[in-house]
Amino acid sequence: MACEAENHNCQKACGNACNKTEQDTMTQQRPFLILLAMVGGLFAISAFVIWWLPSVGLSSIHPRLPYWFGLAMLTLVIVVLGGLGLLALTLISGRDLFIFPRLRGIVIKYLMPAVIVIGTLMRLDRDALQRSFINLNNQLVRSRNLRVPAAKTMILLPHCLQLFDCAIKVTGDVEKCARCGRCDIGDLAELARQRGVTLAVATGGTLARKLLMEKRPRLVVAVACERDLTSGIRDAYPLPVIGVFNTRPEGPCFNTRIDVDAVRQALDAYVVSE
């Protein structure tokens, strides 16, 4: 009886923890969902004005031209609002509701960056908006239930994880790392060795794209700040990228840190040992 009571209490505690996590996630997403609604409304109003203003001049050219122009604008509005709606429902439900891969690509590569720009113009926290984008991307990848061989998986790191005054530069060859323990590169290199995945350090977007072209992985676990992860996910699409945020105790791009367990959990979720 004591064991049953203990198990019941454990299950209740786990359930409460899960509910708290879901509530925290929704609290973080609420400003972003409000922004999506505002962007959708502004776009619909703008599309109507764009159609209405030249309609008089178009009718003088051909009486049915305003109708064709209006139909084109209506189609564009339906596509954009549909994408925004699916995006909002995906954030709320936690499932990938994008039926058409092309629509998902439009949202990832164009619509989401546009929303971030508009939010920034409205003086909203750009990092928070970018975190929402990366969390959405991770959610979409998670919903695909991928199982990728270790040999086709890459961990991609920014060079700022390495200490600024380290005499050994690991960019291009992580095996040069002395594993001194002063930064997280050594632990990540050991994790990559144990799991049989590729580990690479990039100094910027150009080198990162070059590494992806050379290695041609089927899954990337990328560690970076919000800005670099946002641009990297866009550039790499449709390649699935799991974004892991670094921490910046000494400021951006300088002696940054990473939760190695977060990378380990990503590998556990998606990588098949060979």
C-alpha positions as CSV (number, residue, x, y, z in Angstrom):
1,M,0.0,0.0,0.0
2,A,2.9,2.3,0.8
3,C,4.4,1.6,-2.5
4,E,1.2,2.3,-4.3
5,A,0.7,5.6,-2.5
6,E,4.3,6.6,-3.3
7,N,3.8,5.7,-7.0
8,H,0.5,7.7,-7.0
9,N,2.3,10.7,-5.5
10,C,5.1,10.4,-8.1
11,Q,2.7,10.3,-11.0
12,K,0.8,13.3,-9.5
13,A,4.0,15.3,-9.1
14,C,5.1,14.4,-12.7
15,G,1.6,15.4,-14.0
16,N,1.8,18.7,-12.1
17,A,5.3,19.4,-13.5
18,C,4.1,18.7,-17.1
19,N,1.1,20.9,-16.6
20,K,3.4,23.7,-15.3
21,T,5.7,23.3,-18.3
22,E,2.7,23.5,-20.7
23,Q,1.4,26.6,-18.9
24,D,4.9,28.3,-19.0
25,T,5.1,27.5,-22.7
26,M,1.7,29.0,-23.4
27,T,2.6,32.1,-21.4
28,Q,5.7,32.6,-23.5
29,Q,3.8,32.0,-26.7
30,R,0.8,34.3,-25.9
31,P,2.5,37.6,-27.0
32,F,3.7,35.9,-30.2
33,L,0.1,34.6,-30.9
34,I,-1.2,38.1,-30.4
35,L,1.4,39.4,-32.8
36,L,0.3,36.8,-35.4
37,A,-3.3,37.9,-35.1
38,M,-2.3,41.6,-35.5
39,V,-0.1,40.8,-38.6
40,G,-2.9,38.9,-40.2
41,G,-5.4,41.7,-39.6
42,L,-3.0,44.4,-40.9
43,F,-2.2,42.2,-44.0
44,A,-5.9,41.8,-44.8
45,I,-6.6,45.5,-44.4
46,S,-3.6,46.4,-46.6
47,A,-4.7,43.9,-49.3
48,F,-8.1,45.4,-49.4
49,V,-6.7,49.0,-49.7
50,I,-4.3,47.8,-52.5
51,W,-7.2,46.3,-54.4
52,W,-9.6,49.2,-53.8
53,L,-7.4,52.2,-54.7
54,P,-6.6,51.2,-58.3
55,S,-10.0,49.5,-59.0
56,V,-11.4,52.7,-60.6
57,G,-8.5,53.0,-63.0
58,L,-8.6,49.3,-63.8
59,S,-12.2,49.4,-64.7
60,S,-11.5,52.0,-67.3
61,I,-9.1,49.6,-69.0
62,H,-11.5,46.6,-68.8
63,P,-14.7,46.3,-66.8
64,R,-13.8,42.9,-65.4
65,L,-10.1,43.7,-64.6
66,P,-10.9,44.8,-61.0
67,Y,-12.6,41.4,-60.4
68,W,-9.5,39.4,-61.6
69,F,-7.2,41.6,-59.6
70,G,-9.4,41.2,-56.6
71,L,-9.4,37.5,-57.0
72,A,-5.6,37.4,-57.1
73,M,-5.5,39.5,-53.9
74,L,-8.0,37.3,-52.2
75,T,-6.0,34.2,-53.1
76,L,-2.9,35.8,-51.6
77,V,-4.8,36.8,-48.4
78,I,-6.1,33.3,-48.0
79,V,-2.6,31.8,-48.4
80,V,-1.0,34.2,-45.9
81,L,-3.9,34.1,-43.3
82,G,-4.0,30.3,-43.7
83,G,-0.3,30.0,-43.1
84,L,-0.6,32.3,-40.0
85,G,-3.6,30.3,-38.8
86,L,-1.8,27.0,-39.1
87,L,1.2,28.5,-37.4
88,A,-0.9,29.6,-34.5
89,L,-2.6,26.2,-34.2
90,T,0.7,24.4,-34.4
91,L,2.0,26.4,-31.5
92,I,-1.1,25.8,-29.5
93,S,-1.6,22.0,-30.3
94,G,2.1,21.0,-30.4
95,R,1.6,19.1,-33.7
96,D,2.6,19.8,-37.2
97,L,-0.6,20.9,-39.0
98,F,1.0,21.9,-42.2
99,I,-0.5,19.5,-44.8
100,F,1.6,20.8,-47.7
101,P,5.4,20.9,-47.3
102,R,5.6,23.9,-49.7
103,L,3.4,25.9,-47.3
104,R,5.6,24.9,-44.4
105,G,8.6,26.1,-46.4
106,I,6.9,29.5,-47.1
107,V,6.2,30.0,-43.4
108,I,9.7,29.0,-42.3
109,K,11.6,30.9,-44.9
110,Y,9.5,34.0,-45.5
111,L,6.4,34.5,-43.2
112,M,8.1,33.9,-39.9
113,P,11.0,36.3,-40.6
114,A,8.5,38.9,-41.8
115,V,6.6,38.5,-38.5
116,I,9.8,38.9,-36.5
117,V,10.7,42.1,-38.5
118,I,7.2,43.6,-37.9
119,G,7.4,42.7,-34.2
120,T,10.7,44.4,-34.0
121,L,9.3,47.5,-35.6
122,M,6.6,47.4,-32.9
123,R,9.4,47.4,-30.3
124,L,8.8,43.9,-29.1
125,D,11.7,41.8,-27.8
126,R,13.5,40.5,-30.9
127,D,15.2,37.7,-29.0
128,A,11.9,36.5,-27.6
129,L,10.4,36.4,-31.1
130,Q,13.3,34.5,-32.5
131,R,13.1,32.1,-29.6
132,S,9.5,31.5,-30.5
133,F,10.5,30.8,-34.1
134,I,13.2,28.3,-33.0
135,N,10.8,26.6,-30.6
136,L,8.3,26.3,-33.4
137,N,10.9,24.9,-35.7
138,N,11.9,22.3,-33.1
139,Q,8.3,21.4,-32.6
140,L,7.8,20.8,-36.3
141,V,10.9,18.6,-36.4
142,R,9.8,16.7,-33.3
143,S,6.4,16.0,-34.9
144,R,8.1,14.2,-37.8
145,N,9.3,11.4,-35.5
146,L,12.7,11.2,-37.2
147,R,15.1,8.4,-36.6
148,V,18.4,9.3,-38.2
149,P,21.6,7.1,-38.3
150,A,24.5,8.5,-36.3
151,A,26.7,8.7,-39.3
152,K,24.2,11.1,-40.9
153,T,23.9,13.4,-37.9
154,M,26.0,16.6,-37.3
155,I,26.4,18.7,-34.2
156,L,27.2,22.2,-35.4
157,L,28.8,24.6,-32.8
158,P,29.8,28.3,-32.9
159,H,33.4,29.1,-32.4
160,C,32.5,31.4,-29.5
161,L,32.0,28.3,-27.3
162,Q,35.8,28.0,-27.2
163,L,37.6,30.3,-24.7
164,F,38.9,33.5,-26.3
165,D,42.4,33.0,-25.0
166,C,42.7,29.3,-25.9
167,A,45.9,28.7,-27.9
168,I,44.4,25.8,-29.8
169,K,41.9,26.8,-32.4
170,V,39.5,23.9,-33.1
171,T,37.7,25.4,-36.1
172,G,38.0,22.9,-38.9
173,D,39.3,20.1,-36.7
174,V,37.7,19.5,-33.3
175,E,40.1,16.6,-32.5
176,K,42.8,19.3,-31.8
177,C,40.9,20.1,-28.6
178,A,43.0,19.3,-25.5
179,R,39.9,18.4,-23.4
180,C,41.1,20.6,-20.6
181,G,37.6,21.2,-19.3
182,R,37.8,25.0,-19.3
183,C,35.0,25.2,-21.9
184,D,32.3,22.9,-23.2
185,I,34.0,21.9,-26.4
186,G,35.7,18.9,-24.8
187,D,32.5,17.5,-23.4
188,L,30.7,17.9,-26.7
189,A,33.6,16.3,-28.6
190,E,33.5,13.3,-26.2
191,L,29.7,13.1,-26.6
192,A,30.1,13.1,-30.4
193,R,32.7,10.4,-30.2
194,Q,30.5,8.2,-28.0
195,R,27.5,8.5,-30.2
196,G,29.4,8.3,-33.5
197,V,28.1,11.6,-34.9
198,T,30.0,14.4,-36.7
199,L,31.0,17.4,-34.7
200,A,32.0,20.7,-36.4
201,V,32.8,24.2,-35.3
202,A,31.9,27.1,-37.7
203,T,33.0,30.7,-37.5
204,G,29.9,32.0,-39.3
205,G,27.1,31.2,-41.7
206,T,29.3,30.8,-44.8
207,L,31.4,28.1,-43.2
208,A,28.4,26.5,-41.7
209,R,26.7,26.2,-45.2
210,K,30.0,24.8,-46.6
211,L,30.1,22.1,-43.9
212,L,26.5,21.1,-44.6
213,M,27.3,20.9,-48.3
214,E,30.3,18.7,-47.7
215,K,29.0,16.4,-45.0
216,R,25.4,16.3,-46.3
217,P,23.8,15.3,-43.0
218,R,20.1,14.3,-42.6
219,L,19.8,16.0,-39.2
220,V,21.7,18.9,-37.6
221,V,21.8,19.7,-33.9
222,A,22.8,23.4,-34.0
223,V,24.1,25.3,-31.0
224,A,24.0,29.1,-31.3
225,C,22.4,32.4,-30.2
226,E,18.8,33.3,-31.2
227,R,19.9,35.4,-34.2
228,D,22.3,32.8,-35.7
229,L,19.9,29.9,-35.2
230,T,17.1,31.8,-36.9
231,S,19.1,32.6,-40.0
232,G,20.7,29.1,-40.0
233,I,17.3,27.3,-39.8
234,R,16.1,29.4,-42.8
235,D,19.2,28.8,-44.8
236,A,19.3,25.0,-44.1
237,Y,15.6,24.4,-44.9
238,P,14.3,21.7,-45.7
239,L,17.1,20.0,-43.8
240,P,15.8,19.4,-40.3
241,V,17.7,21.4,-37.7
242,I,17.2,21.2,-33.9
243,G,18.2,24.5,-32.3
244,V,19.8,24.6,-28.9
245,F,20.4,28.0,-27.3
246,N,23.8,28.8,-25.9
247,T,24.2,31.0,-22.8
248,R,26.2,34.2,-22.8
249,P,27.5,34.9,-19.2
250,E,30.2,37.2,-20.5
251,G,28.2,38.8,-23.3
252,P,27.4,37.9,-26.9
253,C,30.0,35.9,-29.0
254,F,32.5,35.7,-26.2
255,N,33.2,32.6,-24.0
256,T,29.6,31.3,-24.4
257,R,28.4,28.1,-22.7
258,I,26.0,25.3,-23.6
259,D,24.0,22.8,-21.6
260,V,25.6,19.5,-22.8
261,D,22.5,17.6,-21.5
262,A,20.3,19.5,-23.9
263,V,22.4,18.3,-26.9
264,R,22.5,14.7,-25.4
265,Q,18.7,14.7,-25.2
266,A,18.3,15.8,-28.8
267,L,20.6,12.9,-29.9
268,D,18.6,10.5,-27.7
269,A,15.3,11.7,-29.4
270,Y,16.4,11.5,-33.0
271,V,19.6,9.5,-33.5
272,V,19.8,5.7,-34.1
273,S,23.0,4.1,-32.9
274,E,24.7,1.9,-35.5
